[in-house]
Amino acid sequence: MGILENKKILVTGILNDQSLAFAAAREIQAQGGEVLLTGFGRGMSITTRVANKLKDTPKVYELDVTNQEHFDQLSSQILADHGSLDGVLHSIGFAPAACLDPDMFAASWADVATAVQVSAYSLAPMIHSLLPLLKKGTNPSVVALDFDAKFAWPGYNWMGVAKAALESLNRYMAREAGRDGVRVNLVSAGPLRTIAAKSIEGFANFEDIWTSRAPLGWNVTDPEPVAKAIVALMSDFFPATTGEIIHVDGGFHAVGA
Ligand SMILES: NC(=O)c1ccc[n+]([C@@H]2O[C@H](COP(=O)([O-])OP(=O)(O)OC[C@H]3O[C@@H](n4cnc5c(N)ncnc54)[C@H](O)[C@@H]3O)[C@@H](O)[C@H]2O)c1
């Protein structure tokens, strides 16, 4: 019997089968959890196709996190279809190209605002709209994906600033949602080859230093350790943990050189 038996978990952010959310969805199902998905814009048709690679072909709800109506529809549709939720995975990030330009001053406020809205702020309306469903769940848990924002990384630029905002918001959301017994945590992942990672120019540098420096080593093509940590946080095995950042990075964050 899996550790997510009888849990219903909404997984956002599957664009293709390389997406970290896809690995998470597969692992959630392997542990007995039921998975619901969201898809975004033109990628929605790909998400629907990728859903076929999962057990029982999960339903895909539409969600553009910049559209409040989508949040409203999402919560009323899931209420009608399922009545409650035990977990939500926020696996969403986006920054306009200017935010990842080697020249950090190339980005306008409009660019930065988009990066922060999609990659950080969106966690708040997501939790707000789904809280009535999560409150009815068992030991409910929200997990979002982070890239360590303690440091200034080459090329990560405004996305790094957005991740710093996400790390702070994680703590505030833990305060808010904790009143209703809902946990909110981040998994801070090491670099993994996905569509989002491809848009970061300095990514190859991260890969090299990570692989050589992480105490446990690191495989940029293996999302399974991240997926397993997500499963653990969704399960009943972290009942008193919230506002936390769990590093799943081979231990890279702990060493200086
Ligand atoms: N790949 C890495 O190295 C790495 C490392 C640490 C953290 N992360 C984080 O993991 C998360 C998932 O990224 P990924 O690497 O799996 O890449 P990905 O490109 O597969 O996933 C990003 C997702 O964000 C979605 N998205 C973008 N704008 C959206 C919007 N307006 N509304 C709804 N969805 C939107 C995309 O459709 C896509 O599904 C992101 O938060 C990313 O920052 C990735």
PDBQT file of the ligand as one rigid body, heavy atoms in Angstrom, charges set to zero:
ROOT
HETATM    1  N1  LIG A 301      14.304  22.535 -14.147  1.00  0.00    +0.000 N 
HETATM    2  C1  LIG A 301      15.021  22.995 -13.148  1.00  0.00    +0.000 C 
HETATM    3  O1  LIG A 301      16.269  22.945 -13.164  1.00  0.00    +0.000 OA
HETATM    4  C2  LIG A 301      14.333  23.551 -11.923  1.00  0.00    +0.000 A 
HETATM    5  C3  LIG A 301      15.065  23.664 -10.733  1.00  0.00    +0.000 A 
HETATM    6  C4  LIG A 301      14.450  24.202  -9.611  1.00  0.00    +0.000 A 
HETATM    7  C5  LIG A 301      13.130  24.609  -9.685  1.00  0.00    +0.000 A 
HETATM    8  N2  LIG A 301      12.436  24.482 -10.871  1.00  0.00    +0.000 N 
HETATM    9  C6  LIG A 301      11.046  24.946 -10.898  1.00  0.00    +0.000 C 
HETATM   10  O2  LIG A 301      10.190  23.878 -11.202  1.00  0.00    +0.000 OA
HETATM   11  C7  LIG A 301       8.972  24.405 -11.704  1.00  0.00    +0.000 C 
HETATM   12  C8  LIG A 301       8.570  23.628 -12.938  1.00  0.00    +0.000 C 
HETATM   13  O3  LIG A 301       9.482  23.884 -13.994  1.00  0.00    +0.000 OA
HETATM   14  P1  LIG A 301      10.075  22.758 -14.938  1.00  0.00    +0.000 P 
HETATM   15  O4  LIG A 301      11.565  22.844 -14.816  1.00  0.00    +0.000 OA
HETATM   16  O5  LIG A 301       9.390  21.468 -14.729  1.00  0.00    +0.000 OA
HETATM   17  O6  LIG A 301       9.773  23.340 -16.404  1.00  0.00    +0.000 OA
HETATM   18  P2  LIG A 301       8.469  23.240 -17.335  1.00  0.00    +0.000 P 
HETATM   19  O7  LIG A 301       8.714  24.221 -18.430  1.00  0.00    +0.000 OA
HETATM   20  O8  LIG A 301       8.211  21.834 -17.706  1.00  0.00    +0.000 OA
HETATM   21  O9  LIG A 301       7.297  23.741 -16.372  1.00  0.00    +0.000 OA
HETATM   22  C9  LIG A 301       6.957  25.094 -16.221  1.00  0.00    +0.000 C 
HETATM   23  C10 LIG A 301       5.440  25.137 -16.255  1.00  0.00    +0.000 C 
HETATM   24  O10 LIG A 301       4.948  26.463 -15.994  1.00  0.00    +0.000 OA
HETATM   25  C11 LIG A 301       3.767  26.591 -16.752  1.00  0.00    +0.000 C 
HETATM   26  N3  LIG A 301       3.350  27.988 -16.882  1.00  0.00    +0.000 N 
HETATM   27  C12 LIG A 301       4.064  29.033 -17.375  1.00  0.00    +0.000 A 
HETATM   28  N4  LIG A 301       3.305  30.164 -17.364  1.00  0.00    +0.000 NA
HETATM   29  C13 LIG A 301       2.081  29.799 -16.845  1.00  0.00    +0.000 A 
HETATM   30  C14 LIG A 301       0.877  30.504 -16.574  1.00  0.00    +0.000 A 
HETATM   31  N5  LIG A 301       0.724  31.808 -16.829  1.00  0.00    +0.000 N 
HETATM   32  N6  LIG A 301      -0.175  29.816 -16.030  1.00  0.00    +0.000 NA
HETATM   33  C15 LIG A 301      -0.064  28.501 -15.757  1.00  0.00    +0.000 A 
HETATM   34  N7  LIG A 301       1.052  27.771 -15.997  1.00  0.00    +0.000 NA
HETATM   35  C16 LIG A 301       2.111  28.424 -16.544  1.00  0.00    +0.000 A 
HETATM   36  C17 LIG A 301       4.135  25.962 -18.098  1.00  0.00    +0.000 C 
HETATM   37  O11 LIG A 301       2.979  25.667 -18.866  1.00  0.00    +0.000 OA
HETATM   38  C18 LIG A 301       4.877  24.729 -17.630  1.00  0.00    +0.000 C 
HETATM   39  O12 LIG A 301       3.974  23.651 -17.460  1.00  0.00    +0.000 OA
HETATM   40  C19 LIG A 301       9.220  25.904 -11.931  1.00  0.00    +0.000 C 
HETATM   41  O13 LIG A 301       8.738  26.630 -10.828  1.00  0.00    +0.000 OA
HETATM   42  C20 LIG A 301      10.743  25.973 -11.976  1.00  0.00    +0.000 C 
HETATM   43  O14 LIG A 301      11.234  27.241 -11.657  1.00  0.00    +0.000 OA
HETATM   44  C21 LIG A 301      13.014  23.959 -11.981  1.00  0.00    +0.000 A 
ENDROOT
TORSDOF 0
